[in-house]
Amino acid sequence: MSFLHRFHIALLFPFAVLLCASAQDNYEIQVYGSDQVAPNHTMVELHSNFTVDGSKEVHEGVEPSEHAVHETVEITQGWTDWFETGFYIFTAIQPNGGWEWVGDHIRPRVRVPESWKWPVGVSLSNEIGYQRRAFSPDTWTWEIRPVIDRKLGRWYLAFNPTLDRSFHGASVHKGVGFSPNAKVGYDFTRRINGGIEYYGSLGPITGFDPLRDEQQQIVPSIDLDLGPNWEFNAGVGVGVTGGTDHLIVKCIIGRRFSWKTH
C-alpha cells in the first residue's frame, strides 16, 4: 500500500469513527438540493470516498472497489439565478496502484427561480460524460436528475428521481434506468444538520432488476454550516443489497469564490 493511499485512509478515518459513534456512484455520493451557485460565483468541491468493504476481484474488466480511494473535483460556475454548469474530474487510487484518471463529466442545470415563489424548490440537471472501461462497464453515459426539495422548520427533505442511460457499454441494451436518491435532515443546532441519505440503482424502468442485483445504500450523514462560502458533508454508507458495496466512507468539502467587482 502506497504512502498516498495510507494518507487518504488516515484523512477519512476520523469521519468514519465520528459518524459510526454518533446509484450507487462511488465517485460522487450526494443528494442534490435545488439551490444553485449564484451568478459570478464559482464553487469548487472535493468529493473523497473510501470503500471499506466492496468488490474484491476484477469483474467484467472493472477494477475492484475494496480499499479504493475515489477523489473527484467538481467545479461549478453560476451564470444566472436559474442556470449553472458543473464540470467533474474523476480519479481513483487503487490499493496496489497509483493515482489514475477515471473520466470527466459536464453538468448543465436549470432551476425554478426563487422569485417565482413555488412551495417547493425545483431544478433539473443533465449530466453527460466519459469514464474509462477499467473503472466502469459503461464508458459514455447520460443522467437526467430532477430535484425537488423543501425546508419545513428544522426539517429538510429532498428527492432526486434520477433517470440514466448508457450509450456505450454493457448496459446499453437495458435502456433507461431508474436511480432514485433521497435525503431527510434535521437541524440539531444552527450549524449542525444530521440525517439519512438514500441511494438506489434499481434497473430499467421497463422492469427492475432482481433485488439481489439492485444497488441500494443507506447513508447516515452530517452537514456543517461553516459559513456562507463553505460546504461540508460527511457520511458512512451501508449497502443493503448484494449488488452494493457494503461499507463506504464519504466526505465533501466545498468553497465558493466570488468574481464580482466592487
N, C-alpha and C positions, 0 to 999 in steps of 0.2 A: 504494500500500500504506500503510495507516494506521500511526501510531506504535504503537498497541496490538498490531497484528498483528506488527510488527517485534520488539516486546518479547517476545512469546511465542516467536517463532522463535529469538531470541537466548537465551531461557531454556532451550529444549530442545536447541539445537545441541551443547552440551558433552556431553550424554549420547550423542548420535549418534557424535561423534568418539571418545569413550571406548570405546563398545561395538564400533564397527567396527574400532578399533585392537586391541583385545584379542580364521464366522462372522461370517464376519468382521464384527465390530462395532467401528466406529471411534470409539465413544464410551466403551466400557468394554472394554478388551483385557486380560483377566485369566482365568487358570485358577483355579477355586475350590479351596481346601482345605476339609477337613471341620471345622476348628476354627471356633468362633463367638465373638462378643463376649460377655463374661461378664455375668451379671446385674448391674444397677445401673451398667453402663458404657455409654458411647456412643463409637462410632468415627466420626470424620469424615475422609473421604478426598477428595483431589483427583486426578482422572484427567486428564492432559494428553497429548493425542495430536496430532501434526503429520504430515500426509500430504505427504511429499516428492514422490512421483510417483504420481499417481492419475488418476481420470477428469477430462477437461479440458473437457467440454461438458455442458450440461443434457441429461439423458437421461430421457425419460418424466416430465418435470416435476420431476425431482430435481436439486438444485444439484450442480455438480461438486465433487469432493473434493480435487483437487490444490491444495496450498498452503493448505488449510483447517486451522484450529486448532480442535480439539474439547475443550471443558472440561466435565467432569462432576463435580458434587458428589454424593458418596454419604454418607448419614448412616444409621448402623446402630445400633439400640438392642437391647441384650441384656436379655431378660426372665427366662429361667430357664437352667439348664445344658443345655437341649435346644431352646430356641426363641429366635429373634431376628427383627427386622423391619428391612429396609433401605428407604430412600427415595432416589430418584435425581432430580437436576435436570440435564438435558442442555442444553448450549449450544454454539453454533458461531460462529466468526469467519471469514467468507469473505475472500479476498484483497482484494476491492474493495468490501467491505461492512462493516457494523458488527457488534456483538456481538448475537446473536439467540438467543432461547429456542427450543429444539427440542422438548422434551417432558418428561414425568415418568413414572417407573415406581415401583411398590411391590413389595417382595420379602420375603414371609414365608419363613422357612427353619427346618426342624427337623433334628435330628441324633440319632444314637445316643450317649447319654451315655458319658463315659469310664469311669464306674463299671461299665458292662456288660462292659468288658474284651474287646471284639471285637478280632480280629487286625488289622483294617483300620479306618480312620476312614470313617464313612458319614454323609452328610447328604442332604437333599432340599430344593431351592429351587424356589419358584414365583414367577415374575416377570411381572407384567401391567402394561400401560401404554399411553400415547399418545405419538406423535411426529408433528410437523407434516408435511403432504404435501410441502412443498418440500424436505424432508430425507430422506424415506423413502417408497417406493411403498406401504407398508403402515402405516396410521395407528394401528390397535389390534392389539396382539399379545400372545401368552401364551407363556411359556417355562417348561418343566419341566426342571430340571437336577439329575440325580442326581450325587453327588460321592463318589468313592472315592479314598482316598489311604493312603500307608504310608511310614513312615520306616524305612530299613534302613541302620543305621550312618551313614555320611556321605551316603548317597543318599536322595533324596526323590522319590516317584512319585505322580502324581495323574492321574485320568481323570474327565472330565465328559461322559458320553454324552447330550448335550442334545437335547431334542425341542422344536420351536417350531411355533406355529400363528398364522396371520393371521386376524383376524375382520373386518377392513375394509381392502381394498386389492387390489393386483394379484395377490397370492399366495394369496388365499382359495381359489381352485379347486384349488390344489396339495395342500391338506390338511396333514397333519403332516410337518414337515421334520426332517432329522437333521443336527445341527451339533456334531460331537464336538470336544472340546478335551482336550489332554493336556500334561503337564509332567514333565520329568526334570531334577532338580537335584542338585548335588554341593557339599558343604561344603568349600571350599578352605581356609578358616580358620574359627574360631569365629564370625566375624561376616560372612563373605562366602560366599554361595552363588551359583554360576553354573550355568546350564543352558540347556535348549532348551524352548520352548513351541510348541505346535501349535494352530492354529485352523482349523476347517473348516466349510463350509456346503455339504452335498453334494446337497441337494434332497429331494424327497418320499421317505418311507420305502417307498412302493409302487414306486419306480423312480427311481434317482438321475439327476440332470442329466448331460448330456454333460460330459466332463472340462473342456472349454474354458469352460463356463458355471459350473462349481463355484468356490467361493471356498476357497482353501487358502493358508495363510500359516505360515511358519516364523519364529520369533522367538527369536534368541539373547538371553538376559536375565540380569540380575544382581539379587540380593536382598541388602540390607544389614541387619544386626542393629544397630540404633541404640538398643536398649534396649526394655524391655517395653511402653512406651507408644507406640512409633513403628513405622511400616511404611514401607519404601522398596523399590520395584521399578522397573526401567527396562529397556528393550529396543529393538531395531531389528527391525521386521517386514518380511520379504521375501515378496511374493506369488509363488507358483509356478504359478499358472494364469491364463488370460486374463481371467477374471471377477473378479480380485482386484486391489486397489490394490497397486502394485509395491513401494513403499517407505514405511514409516510409522515414526516415532519415538514411543515411548510412555514415560510416567513416571507412577508412582503414589506419592503421599506421603500417609500417614495418621497420625492422632494419636488415641489413646484417652484418654477422660476418665472419671473415677470419680465417682459420685454417692453413694458410701457415706458415712454419718455415723459419726464415731468418738466 
